[in-house]
Amino acid sequence: MQPYFYSFSEFIAMGKHGVFVWSCWAITVGMMLAFVFYSRRQRQALIKQLAIQQARQAQRTTKTPTPVTKNTH
């Protein structure tokens, strides 16, 4: 069994297809990283939004309701 590439520079060049191959790799890895960072940011925003919503709900339940009176004027 013989190696397809005899040197690292041949591996990088990929038989004159290196620019296409490595740019595809870079785009794929970049998009995957962007998706991970976007998902983490969305998760943090959701957690913050839920905390705010829970705080509002807790405030509503702890407030004493004021009695409704009718004006008879």
N, CA, C and O atoms as a MOPAC input file, in Angstrom:
PM7 MOZYME 1SCF
protein

 N      0.84400 1    -1.18100 1     0.00000 1
 C      0.00000 1     0.00000 1     0.00000 1
 C      0.88700 1     1.24200 1     0.00000 1
 O      1.72900 1     1.40900 1     0.88200 1
 N      0.69900 1     2.09000 1    -0.96900 1
 C      1.50200 1     3.31200 1    -1.06900 1
 C      0.65700 1     4.50900 1    -0.64100 1
 O     -0.54400 1     4.56400 1    -0.90600 1
 N      1.30100 1     5.46000 1     0.02100 1
 C      0.55500 1     6.66300 1     0.41300 1
 C      0.19600 1     7.49600 1    -0.82400 1
 O      0.93500 1     7.52600 1    -1.80800 1
 N     -0.93700 1     8.15700 1    -0.74900 1
 C     -1.37800 1     8.98800 1    -1.85800 1
 C     -0.57100 1    10.28300 1    -1.92300 1
 O     -0.28000 1    10.79300 1    -3.00500 1
 N     -0.21900 1    10.80400 1    -0.75800 1
 C      0.58000 1    12.02400 1    -0.68100 1
 C      1.91800 1    11.68600 1    -0.04300 1
 O      1.97200 1    11.01800 1     0.99000 1
 N      2.98600 1    12.14500 1    -0.65600 1
 C      4.32200 1    11.85100 1    -0.15200 1
 C      4.86800 1    12.95700 1     0.75200 1
 O      5.87000 1    12.75800 1     1.43800 1
 N      4.22600 1    14.09500 1     0.75500 1
 C      4.67400 1    15.19000 1     1.61900 1
 C      3.45300 1    15.96600 1     2.10000 1
 O      2.34900 1    15.82500 1     1.57500 1
 N      3.68800 1    16.78000 1     3.10700 1
 C      2.60700 1    17.58300 1     3.66200 1
 C      2.13600 1    18.63500 1     2.65600 1
 O      0.94400 1    18.93300 1     2.57700 1
 N      3.06800 1    19.19400 1     1.89200 1
 C      2.67700 1    20.19700 1     0.89100 1
 C      1.80500 1    19.57600 1    -0.20400 1
 O      0.90600 1    20.24000 1    -0.72000 1
 N      2.05400 1    18.32100 1    -0.56400 1
 C      1.19200 1    17.63700 1    -1.52500 1
 C     -0.19700 1    17.40400 1    -0.92200 1
 O     -1.21100 1    17.50000 1    -1.61400 1
 N     -0.22500 1    17.10200 1     0.35600 1
 C     -1.49900 1    16.91500 1     1.03900 1
 C     -2.31100 1    18.20900 1     1.03100 1
 O     -3.51500 1    18.18700 1     0.77300 1
 N     -1.66000 1    19.32400 1     1.31000 1
 C     -2.34600 1    20.61500 1     1.31400 1
 C     -2.82300 1    20.97300 1    -0.09500 1
 O     -3.92400 1    21.49900 1    -0.25600 1
 N     -2.01100 1    20.69700 1    -1.11100 1
 C     -2.37200 1    21.02900 1    -2.49200 1
 C     -3.48700 1    20.12400 1    -3.01700 1
 O     -4.25400 1    20.54100 1    -3.88500 1
 N     -3.59100 1    18.90900 1    -2.51400 1
 C     -4.62700 1    17.94200 1    -2.90300 1
 C     -4.72500 1    17.78900 1    -4.42800 1
 O     -5.82100 1    17.76300 1    -4.98600 1
 N     -3.59400 1    17.69000 1    -5.07600 1
 C     -3.60900 1    17.49700 1    -6.52400 1
 C     -4.26800 1    18.65500 1    -7.25900 1
 O     -5.06800 1    18.43400 1    -8.16800 1
 N     -3.94800 1    19.86500 1    -6.88400 1
 C     -4.46700 1    21.11600 1    -7.44500 1
 C     -5.93400 1    21.38700 1    -7.09100 1
 O     -6.53700 1    22.31600 1    -7.63000 1
 N     -6.49800 1    20.59900 1    -6.20800 1
 C     -7.86600 1    20.84000 1    -5.74700 1
 C     -7.89000 1    21.36300 1    -4.31300 1
 O     -8.95600 1    21.47900 1    -3.71000 1
 N     -6.73800 1    21.67200 1    -3.78000 1
 C     -6.62600 1    22.08300 1    -2.38200 1
 C     -7.42500 1    23.32200 1    -2.04300 1
 O     -8.02700 1    23.39700 1    -0.97200 1
 N     -7.43900 1    24.30400 1    -2.94600 1
 C     -8.17200 1    25.54800 1    -2.66900 1
 C     -9.65900 1    25.23900 1    -2.47700 1
 O    -10.28700 1    25.73800 1    -1.54400 1
 N    -10.20800 1    24.42100 1    -3.35800 1
 C    -11.62000 1    24.05300 1    -3.24400 1
 C    -11.87800 1    23.21800 1    -1.98600 1
 O    -12.82000 1    23.48900 1    -1.24000 1
 N    -11.05300 1    22.21800 1    -1.75800 1
 C    -11.25600 1    21.31800 1    -0.61900 1
 C    -11.15500 1    22.07300 1     0.69900 1
 O    -12.03600 1    21.95000 1     1.55100 1
 N    -10.09900 1    22.84900 1     0.87600 1
 C     -9.89700 1    23.51900 1     2.15800 1
 C    -10.86600 1    24.67700 1     2.36500 1
 O    -11.23300 1    24.97500 1     3.50100 1
 N    -11.28600 1    25.33400 1     1.28700 1
 C    -12.29800 1    26.38700 1     1.46200 1
 C    -13.63100 1    25.77600 1     1.87600 1
 O    -14.34700 1    26.36200 1     2.68800 1
 N    -13.97700 1    24.60900 1     1.33500 1
 C    -15.20100 1    23.91800 1     1.76400 1
 C    -15.11500 1    23.51200 1     3.22900 1
 O    -16.08400 1    23.65500 1     3.97600 1
 N    -13.96900 1    23.01300 1     3.63300 1
 C    -13.76300 1    22.66300 1     5.03800 1
 C    -13.92500 1    23.89400 1     5.92400 1
 O    -14.59500 1    23.84100 1     6.95500 1
 N    -13.30900 1    24.99800 1     5.51800 1
 C    -13.37000 1    26.22500 1     6.32700 1
 C    -14.80300 1    26.74500 1     6.42900 1
 O    -15.24000 1    27.15200 1     7.50600 1
 N    -15.52700 1    26.73200 1     5.32400 1
 C    -16.91300 1    27.19800 1     5.34400 1
 C    -17.76200 1    26.30000 1     6.24300 1
 O    -18.57400 1    26.79400 1     7.02600 1
 N    -17.58100 1    25.00200 1     6.13400 1
 C    -18.35500 1    24.06300 1     6.94400 1
 C    -18.07300 1    24.24800 1     8.43200 1
 O    -19.00200 1    24.34100 1     9.23400 1
 N    -16.81300 1    24.30100 1     8.79600 1
 C    -16.45000 1    24.47600 1    10.20200 1
 C    -16.92900 1    25.83900 1    10.70600 1
 O    -17.42000 1    25.95100 1    11.82900 1
 N    -16.78700 1    26.87100 1     9.87700 1
 C    -17.24500 1    28.20300 1    10.26400 1
 C    -18.74400 1    28.24400 1    10.50900 1
 O    -19.20100 1    28.84500 1    11.48200 1
 N    -19.51300 1    27.60700 1     9.63000 1
 C    -20.96200 1    27.58200 1     9.80400 1
 C    -21.36600 1    26.78000 1    11.04800 1
 O    -22.29900 1    27.15600 1    11.75700 1
 N    -20.67400 1    25.70100 1    11.30200 1
 C    -20.98800 1    24.91000 1    12.49600 1
 C    -20.68800 1    25.70100 1    13.76800 1
 O    -21.46900 1    25.66600 1    14.71800 1
 N    -19.56900 1    26.40800 1    13.79100 1
 C    -19.23900 1    27.23500 1    14.95300 1
 C    -20.24300 1    28.37100 1    15.11500 1
 O    -20.66000 1    28.68300 1    16.23000 1
 N    -20.62900 1    28.98900 1    14.00000 1
 C    -21.62200 1    30.06200 1    14.05600 1
 C    -22.93900 1    29.54100 1    14.61200 1
 O    -23.58700 1    30.22100 1    15.40900 1
 N    -23.33900 1    28.34900 1    14.20400 1
 C    -24.57000 1    27.75300 1    14.70800 1
 C    -24.48400 1    27.48400 1    16.20200 1
 O    -25.45200 1    27.70700 1    16.92900 1
 N    -23.34500 1    27.01100 1    16.66300 1
 C    -23.16400 1    26.75300 1    18.09800 1
 C    -23.26000 1    28.05900 1    18.88100 1
 O    -23.96100 1    28.12100 1    19.89100 1
 N    -22.56700 1    29.10000 1    18.43100 1
 C    -22.60700 1    30.37800 1    19.14700 1
 C    -23.99300 1    31.00400 1    19.10400 1
 O    -24.44800 1    31.57400 1    20.09600 1
 N    -24.66800 1    30.90300 1    17.95900 1
 C    -26.02400 1    31.43600 1    17.83400 1
 C    -26.97100 1    30.70200 1    18.78500 1
 O    -27.78800 1    31.32700 1    19.46100 1
 N    -26.85800 1    29.38600 1    18.83100 1
 C    -27.72900 1    28.58700 1    19.70100 1
 C    -27.48900 1    28.91400 1    21.16800 1
 O    -28.43700 1    29.00300 1    21.94800 1
 N    -26.23100 1    29.09300 1    21.54600 1
 C    -25.92500 1    29.43900 1    22.94100 1
 C    -26.50300 1    30.81100 1    23.29900 1
 O    -27.04300 1    30.99400 1    24.39000 1
 N    -26.39000 1    31.76700 1    22.38300 1
 C    -26.92200 1    33.10700 1    22.63800 1
 C    -28.45200 1    33.06700 1    22.75600 1
 O    -29.02800 1    33.71600 1    23.62900 1
 N    -29.10100 1    32.30600 1    21.88000 1
 C    -30.55400 1    32.16800 1    21.94500 1
 C    -30.98500 1    31.51200 1    23.25300 1
 O    -31.98600 1    31.90800 1    23.85200 1
 N    -30.23500 1    30.51600 1    23.69200 1
 C    -30.54800 1    29.83100 1    24.95100 1
 C    -30.42700 1    30.79200 1    26.12200 1
 O    -31.29000 1    30.81400 1    26.99900 1
 N    -29.35700 1    31.59300 1    26.14200 1
 C    -29.17000 1    32.55100 1    27.22400 1
 C    -30.28400 1    33.59700 1    27.22900 1
 O    -30.76400 1    33.99400 1    28.29100 1
 N    -30.69300 1    34.04200 1    26.03400 1
 C    -31.77400 1    35.02000 1    25.93700 1
 C    -33.08500 1    34.41600 1    26.43500 1
 O    -33.85900 1    35.08900 1    27.11500 1
 N    -33.33300 1    33.16500 1    26.10400 1
 C    -34.55300 1    32.49300 1    26.55500 1
 C    -34.56300 1    32.34000 1    28.07100 1
 O    -35.58900 1    32.56700 1    28.71200 1
 N    -33.43700 1    31.96000 1    28.64000 1
 C    -33.35200 1    31.80600 1    30.09500 1
 C    -33.59200 1    33.15100 1    30.78100 1
 O    -34.29400 1    33.21800 1    31.79000 1
 N    -33.01800 1    34.20500 1    30.24200 1
 C    -33.21100 1    35.54200 1    30.80900 1
 C    -34.67900 1    35.96000 1    30.70400 1
 O    -35.24700 1    36.50400 1    31.65100 1
 N    -35.28200 1    35.70200 1    29.55300 1
 C    -36.68600 1    36.05200 1    29.33900 1
 C    -37.60100 1    35.27100 1    30.29400 1
 O    -38.56000 1    35.82600 1    30.82900 1
 N    -37.30600 1    34.00000 1    30.50000 1
 C    -38.10800 1    33.19800 1    31.42300 1
 C    -37.94900 1    33.67900 1    32.86200 1
 O    -38.91500 1    33.66700 1    33.62600 1
 N    -36.75100 1    34.09800 1    33.23700 1
 C    -36.53200 1    34.61700 1    34.58700 1
 C    -37.33300 1    35.89800 1    34.80500 1
 O    -37.92500 1    36.09300 1    35.86700 1
 N    -37.35000 1    36.76900 1    33.79900 1
 C    -38.12900 1    38.00500 1    33.89700 1
 C    -39.61300 1    37.68500 1    34.01500 1
 O    -40.32400 1    38.28600 1    34.82000 1
 N    -40.07200 1    36.74400 1    33.21400 1
 C    -41.47100 1    36.35000 1    33.24800 1
 C    -41.84500 1    35.74900 1    34.60400 1
 O    -42.91700 1    36.03900 1    35.13600 1
 N    -40.98200 1    34.92600 1    35.15600 1
 C    -41.25200 1    34.34500 1    36.47700 1
 C    -41.27700 1    35.41800 1    37.55600 1
 O    -42.09200 1    35.35100 1    38.47600 1
 N    -40.39600 1    36.40500 1    37.45200 1
 C    -40.37200 1    37.48800 1    38.43900 1
 C    -41.66900 1    38.29400 1    38.36600 1
 O    -42.23900 1    38.65100 1    39.39800 1
 N    -42.13100 1    38.57900 1    37.16100 1
 C    -43.39900 1    39.31300 1    37.01400 1
 C    -44.56000 1    38.50700 1    37.59200 1
 O    -45.42300 1    39.04600 1    38.28500 1
 N    -44.56400 1    37.23100 1    37.29900 1
 C    -45.63000 1    36.38700 1    37.79600 1
 C    -45.59100 1    36.31000 1    39.32300 1
 O    -46.63800 1    36.30400 1    39.97200 1
 N    -44.40400 1    36.25300 1    39.88800 1
 C    -44.27700 1    36.21900 1    41.34300 1
 C    -44.76000 1    37.52500 1    41.95800 1
 O    -45.36500 1    37.50900 1    43.03000 1
 N    -44.50700 1    38.65700 1    41.30200 1
 C    -44.97800 1    39.94100 1    41.80400 1
 C    -46.50100 1    40.01000 1    41.78700 1
 O    -47.11800 1    40.53400 1    42.71400 1
 N    -47.09100 1    39.48400 1    40.73800 1
 C    -48.55700 1    39.51400 1    40.64000 1
 C    -49.21600 1    38.69100 1    41.73800 1
 O    -50.25200 1    39.08100 1    42.27600 1
 N    -48.62300 1    37.56800 1    42.06600 1
 C    -49.24200 1    36.70200 1    43.07000 1
 C    -49.02200 1    37.21600 1    44.48600 1
 O    -49.80900 1    36.89800 1    45.37800 1
 N    -47.97000 1    38.00200 1    44.71700 1
 C    -47.71400 1    38.50400 1    46.07500 1
 C    -48.44900 1    39.80900 1    46.35200 1
 O    -48.62100 1    40.17200 1    47.51600 1
 N    -48.88100 1    40.51500 1    45.33500 1
 C    -49.62300 1    41.76000 1    45.55700 1
 C    -51.01000 1    41.43100 1    46.08400 1
 O    -51.64900 1    40.46900 1    45.65700 1
 N    -51.46100 1    42.26400 1    47.03300 1
 C    -52.81300 1    42.07700 1    47.55300 1
 C    -53.76600 1    42.82500 1    46.63300 1
 O    -53.51100 1    43.97500 1    46.27600 1
 N    -54.83200 1    42.19900 1    46.25900 1
 C    -55.76800 1    42.88600 1    45.36400 1
 C    -56.50400 1    43.99700 1    46.10100 1
 O    -56.87900 1    43.84500 1    47.26400 1
 N    -56.70200 1    45.10000 1    45.41800 1
 C    -57.42900 1    46.21900 1    46.01200 1
 C    -58.91300 1    46.01500 1    45.74900 1
 O    -59.29500 1    45.59100 1    44.65800 1
 N    -59.74400 1    46.30900 1    46.72300 1
 C    -61.18100 1    46.11600 1    46.52600 1
 C    -61.71700 1    47.11900 1    45.51100 1
 O    -61.30200 1    48.27700 1    45.47500 1
 N    -62.62800 1    46.65500 1    44.70500 1
 C    -63.23900 1    47.50300 1    43.67600 1
 C    -64.46200 1    48.17400 1    44.29600 1
 O    -65.35000 1    47.50900 1    44.82900 1
 N    -64.48800 1    49.51100 1    44.21400 1
 C    -65.64100 1    50.25300 1    44.73000 1
 C    -66.28800 1    50.99400 1    43.59200 1
 O    -65.62500 1    51.45000 1    42.66000 1
 N    -67.58400 1    51.10600 1    43.68300 1
 C    -68.33200 1    51.82700 1    42.65600 1
 C    -68.55300 1    53.25400 1    43.10000 1
 O    -68.87200 1    53.51800 1    44.25900 1
 N    -68.37900 1    54.16900 1    42.16700 1
 C    -68.71300 1    55.56300 1    42.45500 1
 C    -70.20700 1    55.74500 1    42.16900 1
 O    -70.68900 1    55.37800 1    41.09800 1
 N    -70.90300 1    56.29100 1    43.09800 1
 C    -72.35600 1    56.49300 1    42.92700 1
 C    -72.67400 1    57.95300 1    42.71600 1
 O    -73.76900 1    58.38400 1    43.07700 1
 N    -71.82000 1    58.70200 1    42.17600 1
 C    -72.06000 1    60.12600 1    41.95200 1
 C    -72.91400 1    60.35100 1    40.77300 1
 O    -73.21600 1    61.49700 1    40.44000 1

